[in-house]
Structures are given as C-alpha cells and as structure tokens.
Amino acid sequence: MQIYKVGGAVRDRLLGKPVTDIDWVVVGATTEEMLAKGFRPVGADFPVFLHPKSGEEYALARTERKSGRGYGGFTFHASPEVTLEEDLIRRDLTINAMAEDEQQNLTDPYHGQRDLEARLLRHVSPAFAEDPLRVLRVARFAARYAGLGFTVAPETLELMRQLSESGELEALTAERSWKEIARALMEDQPQVFIQVLRECGALKVLMPEVDALFGVPQPEAHHPEIDTGVHTLSVLEQAALHKQPLTVRWACLLHDLGKGLTPEEEWPRHIAHEHRGLKLIKAVNERFKAPKDCQELALLVGEYHTHGHRALELKPSTLLELLQSFDVYRRPQRFEEFIATCEMDARGRKGLEQRSYPQADYLRGAAAAARSVAVQPLLEKGFKGPELGEAIKRERLKALKAYKDAASA
C-alpha cells in the first residue's frame, strides 16, 4: 500500500499558496485493507474513506470509463492493480494531476509543473472532453489564477468549445452547475469565469441571457465602456475587489439582463429594462436552482437598481415604496446588499471605478428614518388592524419627508 497527496494540495504548495484541503490517493490497497485499518467508507460511486483520526479523504486509485451522458455518466474501476499514473490521467488539468509521497517526492507524468511555470491551464488527456462539468471547472480555475497570469491553453479551449457544441452541457444537473458557478463567483476575478465561458461558447448554452448582453450599446454619457456585456464584467470585477458576498455577486451578474431585450431601433437607450429583465432573471434563477437569498436579491436589484442610482431625487412616497419592497424593518441586511450592488453597478464603468456613491449613505439614512417610527404611540391612540397599518405608513412618510428636507438643506 502506497499513499500519495494529490491534486490541489500539491498544486498550491508548488505555487506557494496556502493549502487548505488535502486529498489522498491510495495505490495497491483493497477496500478490506482500508476497513481493517479503521478507515470509514463514504463514497457511494467509488471507494472513498475517511481517515480514522484526521477525517481527511482517502480514495483508492481508480480508472473511469464514459458510459452515459453528463457529469454522472461514468463507470469507475478501483483495484490494487491500478497504478498512480492511471489514476492521475483521468484528472482534468495537468496542474491537478501531480502527486507527492510522504517525503515530498513529486510524481508528475503529465508535466503539470512545467505548465505551472508556463502559467497554463492544460487538459491531461483527450478524455477531458467526456466530462462537461470540466468546462465550468477550467473557467473557475482561470478566475482563481488570473491574477498569477494563468490562461487556458488554446488546445484545451478548443476541447471546451467542442463540449459546448456537443449538447453535453445540457446534461449537467442544476445542483452541480450551481456549485461550480457559486465557487467561481467567489474567486478573485469572477469576471474571467464569464469571459472564458463566452470564449468557448458555453455562456450562450448555460446563460444565453448574459451572453446576449455583449454587443448591446448603452449611452456613452453614463457608460463610457458602452458595451453592456463589458459593463456586466466590470461590475462583477468591482464586487470581487470590494469582497462582496455571493448574493451581491449573483445580483451583479444578472442586474441588466433586460437590456438584452431592447429592440435595436431603441439603442442605446433602454427604457423599462428593469421590468423587462425580471422574467429573464427568474429564468436563470430557476435554471440553476440558486439559493433563495440569491434569487430574491437578484430580482429586487433587477427591478429597483435605477431607483438606487436616483435615490437623492426620489419623492418620499417612492422612497417609502422602495423600503417596503425590501422589508427593511425585518430584513435590514437584504437592503444593505441592495445598496452594495447598486454601488458596484455605479463603479463598474470605465474610468469611474473610484467614483463616490453618496446614494449609499442617503438610502441608509432613509431606512433609519422609516425604522425610527414607533408603533406603541399609535396603538395607544386606538389604531388597530388595517387602520394601524395606514397610520404607520403615514408616520413613516412624514419621517421620510423630514429626512429629505434635512438632507436637502
């Protein structure tokens, strides 16, 4: 029995990056031998075990063969005869197909170290094209390592293009796709994830609504970058630079989808794109079964982001409607995330990345003014039921009028 550290742990150590998760592969062992040593089995499809003390995952060396469509369409074979090289060849990228023993002796049959030095994301073997999930994974690695100068090897991009055109991407489950998308959006340069998907034709398969934004012009006065797709990438870039959470990054990606539906004769203006985009945002949310908080924020941002930009001009009654829509009294965090998304949208414009965004503090102040209205005095006056609701609304409107007057003074 020989045990090797494999994959990301080896890659990141060679890159000088912190190693968080460690995967191990066991060569020359049987399931019975692993159980005898106290390992606990957890793998449903192939033999994976948890170490009795560390809890880390140890997998028996295995080969795989394509047997059906999609990510799950594989038959696995694990036995003591499977070599380390045979196990490594089924991996996606050369930089993930290295192993090291306990003395840190490197086994690198597919030249992963060379590709690390060349800053290339290159597939290990033609079997890469058998797994459609790898299109998303490579794009995610491109987003993670773009800051180090990594790019996708042309021949790998070509395989990704073939996969995108083959219909295999449609076989991916919503859950697997979302897991990769969510992880990619939380990388240092999530805009690179979208760029790579677009370059290989996967974006128009997975998110045609986002792909449709490229080439759609906007008014240069507000958008010096002009292209709506380019703007969306810039907004996503700003969200990452400002360490925004996943909810905000997802909303940033989808906020302008309505502009893809504007008739060409109306370009570069996009009147009512906020409302037109809602059905598209809903479709993307449902396609990937995004978590509820991501879905809700994306829809609210899609509908109200221009309200955020015009916050200082809004009438108190419109401001109150906005606050009610977000339920700022019970869900203040969601409104904070809306404000953050609007700010990223404002900064995601060529040459305006450092602009100030006074709307943010103004909206926070408005929410505080509305929340300051006390309910108890109204109850003491005998208001109840629908009348109480109307009375609270009147008082909040009064508070917002006072707040707006004070802010304007």
N, C-alpha and C positions, 0 to 999 in steps of 0.2 A: 504494500500500500504506500503510495506517494501522494503527498498533499501539496498543492500549489495555490498561491494567491493569484487571482486572475482579474482581468478586466479593468474597471475604473480605478481600483486601488493602485495598480501598477502604473497605469497611465498618469494619474495625478501625482504620484511620487516622482516620476521622471520629469514632470512639468514643474515640480517644486510647489505644487498646490496642496492644501490640507486634504488629507484622506479621511473621509467620514465613514462610508460603508465599505466593508471588505467582503468580497465573495471568494469562496474557496472551491477548488475542484479536486476531487479525489480520484486518482488513477490506480487501477489494479485492485479494486475492492468490490465486494458484493454487498447487497442490502443486509444480509445476515451478519456480516462482519461489522457493519456500521451499528446495527442494533446491539450487538454484543458489547460494543464499546460505550454504550449508553446514549448514542445519538437518537434524537426523536424524529420520526418521519413526518414531513409536512407537505411534500409535493404530491399533487393529485395526478399530474400527467407524466412526470418522470421523477426518479429518486432524488429528493432534496431532504436534507436532515438539519436539525438544529443542534449545535454543539451543546453537550450537557452542562457546561459551565458558562461559556461566553454568550450562548444564544445566537451566535453567528451562523449563517447558512453555508452548508457544505453540500455540493452536488456531485453525484457520481459522473465521471466522464461519459459523454454520450454523443451519438450521431443523430441526425434527423433527416427525414425524407419528406418531400412535399406529397401530400395525399388528398388535398382538397383546397377550397378557396379560402382566402383571407389569412388573418394572423393565426388562427387556431388550426389551420389545415395542414398539420404536420404529424408524422408518426416518429416517435423517439425510440432509440435503442441504446440502453445502458448495459455495459457488461465489463468485467475486468480486462477484456481484450482491447477495449477502446483506448487508443493512445492519446497523449496530451495534444499532439498535433491535429489529430482527428477531431478532438473536442474544440480546439481553437478555430478550426477552419469554418465552423458553422456560425461564427460570430459576425457581427455586421461590419465593423471598421477595423482596419489593421491596428489602429492605436488602442483598440479594445481587445485585441487578440494576442496579447502578451501575457506571460506567466512568470512567476518567480518562486523559487523554493525558499526554505527557511533561512538559507544563507544569502538571500537576495541575488542568487544567480539567475540571470534573465534567460527565458526561452522565448525567442522571437522569430518563429519560422516564416512570418508573412511581412517582415520588415516594418513593423509598427514604429520602432524607434526612429528609423530613417524618416518616416512620414511625420513623426512628431517634430523632428528637426526642420523638415521642409514645410511645416505648418499646413499639412494636407489631410483632409478627411477623405480616405480612400477605402472602397469596399475590399473585403478579403477575397471573395471568390464570386463567380457568376451566380451562385446560389443566393446571393444578396437579393436578386430580383424575384425570389419566391415569396418574400415576406413584405406585404405592402406597408406594414407599420414602420418599416425601416426608412421610408420616405420622411415620415414625421420625425423619427429619431435623428436622422442625419441633419435635418433642418434645425432641430433643437440643439444638437452639438455645435452647429455653425453659430447659433445665437450665443451659446455659452462661451465659445472660444474665439469669437470675432475680435475681441479686444487684444488677443495674443497674435492676431494676424492670420488665423486659420481660414482656409477657403475649401470648398468642395472640389475634389479632383474632377476634371472635365468628363472622364470616362464614368465616374460614379454618378455625376449629374445626368449623363445620358441614360444610365440604367434607371434612375429615378423618373426620368421622362417617359421611358418605356412602360414603367409600372403605372404611371399616371394615366397613360393612354389605354392600358390593358383592361380597365374596368375592375381591377383588383381592389382599388381604394374603396369602392362602394361596398366591399365585403367586410370592411372594418366595423366593429361594433362602436356604438356611441361612447360607451364607457372607456374602451381602450384609446379611442381618438381623443376624448376629453382629457384623459390622464396625461397624454403627451402634450396637448395644447396648453393645459394649465401649467405644466412644468416649464414649457418653452416660454410662456408669457412672463414667468418669474425669473428668467435668465437675465444676465446683464444687458444684453442687446436684443430684446424680443422682436424688434423690427426686422432683424436679419432672418429670423424664423419665417416671417411672412415673405420676405424677399426671395429666399431660397425656394419656398413652396411655389412662388409665382414663376421663378426661372425654370422649374422643371414641369410646369403645367399642373401641379397638384392643387394650387389655390383655386383654380376655376372649377375643379371637381369637388373639393371639400367645402369651399366658401365662395361660390360664384358671386355672391352679393358683395364681398370685399374686393374680389378680382375686378368687378365691373367699375370700381371707382377710379382705376388707373386710366388716364387719358381724358378724364372729365374735368374741364376747366372751372375755376372759381374766379370771382372778381379779384384782380391783382391788388386793389387798394387794401383789402382785408387779408388776402392770401398771396404774398409775394411769390410763394412757390407754385402757385396757380393749380397744379395737378392735385385733385382730391385724394388720389391714392398715395402720392408722395406726402401730402399733409397727414394722412392717417398714420403712416410710418413714423413721421416726426412726432406726433402726439404720443405714440407708443414709446418712442425713444425718451421723451421727456418724463413719462410715467416711471420708466426704469431709473432714470437719473435721480428722480425725486423719491425713489424707494416706495412707490405706491403699492398697495395690496392688490391681490388678484382681481377683486371686484372692480376696482378702478381701471386696471389694465384691460379687462374684458370690455368695459364700457367705452374706453378709449378706442378700441379696435372697431366697435360697431356704431359709434355715435353718428356718423354721417352717411349711413347706408342709403338713406332716402335720396341722396344726390345722384346715385346711380340710376334712378328712375326719372330724372328730369329730362323732358324732351329736348333734343339738341337745339331746336329753334329758340329755346329759352335760355340757353347757356350764355354767359357764365353765371347767371342768376339762378337761385334755387329756392323759389318761393314755396313755402309749406313743406320743405323737405323733411322737417321734423315729424310731421304726421304721416307722410308717405313712407317713411322709413320704419315705422312701427311694425308693420306686417313682416318686413324682412328681418328685423331684429328678433321678432318672435320665432320666425322660421329657423334662424341659426341657433337660437337658444334651445329649441326643441330637438333639432338635428343632433346636437351633441349632449343633450340632457345636462346642460350646465346646472350647477347648484343654484338653489332658489335665490340666494342673495345676489349672485352674479346676474341671473335673469332679471330680477326686479330692478337693480341699479341700471343695467343696460337699457331697459325700456324707459325708465324715468329720465335718464340722461338724453336718450334719443328724442324724447318729447319736449324736454324743457331746457336743453343746454343753451339755446339762444336767449331764454329768459335770464339765465345766469349771466350771460355777457351784457345784457341790458339792465341788470339789476338796479343800477342807480336811476334809471328812467322809469321804472315800473310804478304804476299807481299803487297806493296802499291796498286796494281791493285785489289787484292782480298778485301782489306780493303775498297777501293772505292766502289766496288760492294755491299759490306755489307751495307755501309752507304746509297747507292742509294736504296737498297731494303727496308730500313726503312723510306725513305724520310725524312732524318734528317734535311733537310733545312726548311721544312714546318711543320714537326711533331716531334720536339725535345723530347717531353715528352714520346712518344712511345719508342724511343731509350733508354731513361733513365730507363723505365720499363723493357726493354730487359736486360740491364746491371744488374739491380736488380735481375731479375730472374736467370741469369747466376751465380750471386754471391750466391744466395740461393742454387742453384744446387751444387756449389762447397763446400758450408758449410754443406750440408745435407749428410754428410758421417761420419761414426763412428770414433770419435776421432779427426776429422778435423773441428769441428764446429767453432773453434776460428781462423782458418787459415786466413792469409791476402789474398787479392784478387787484386793484382796490375793491373790486366787486366781492372778493372773498370775505374781507372783514365786514363789509356792508351787509352781506347776507347773514353772517354770523350774528351781527348786532340785531338784525330784523327778527331772527329766530329767538334771540334772547328777549326782545321786547314782547313778542307774542306769548312767550312762555311765562313772562312775569305776571300775566293777568291771573289774579286769584279767583278761585271758584267759590270759596266759602262765603264771601260777602253776598254773592248772587243767590246762594242757597238761603241765606238768612233773610233775603228780601222776598223769598217765597217762590222763586223760579224753580220749575222742575220739568222733566220731560223735554219735549221739543222746544218749549219756551226757554228752558235753561240753555240749550244749545245755541239758540239765536242770540240770547243775551251775552254768552261767552264770545260769540263771533263779533258782536257789536263792540265789546270791550277790547278785543284783540285788534279790531280795525282802528279803533281810537288810539290804541297804543302804537300801532304802526304809522298812523298819521303824525303823531307826536315825534316818533323816531325819525321819520323822513324830514319833517320840518327842522328838527335839530341838526340833522346831518347836512341839510342844505344851507343852514345859517352861516 
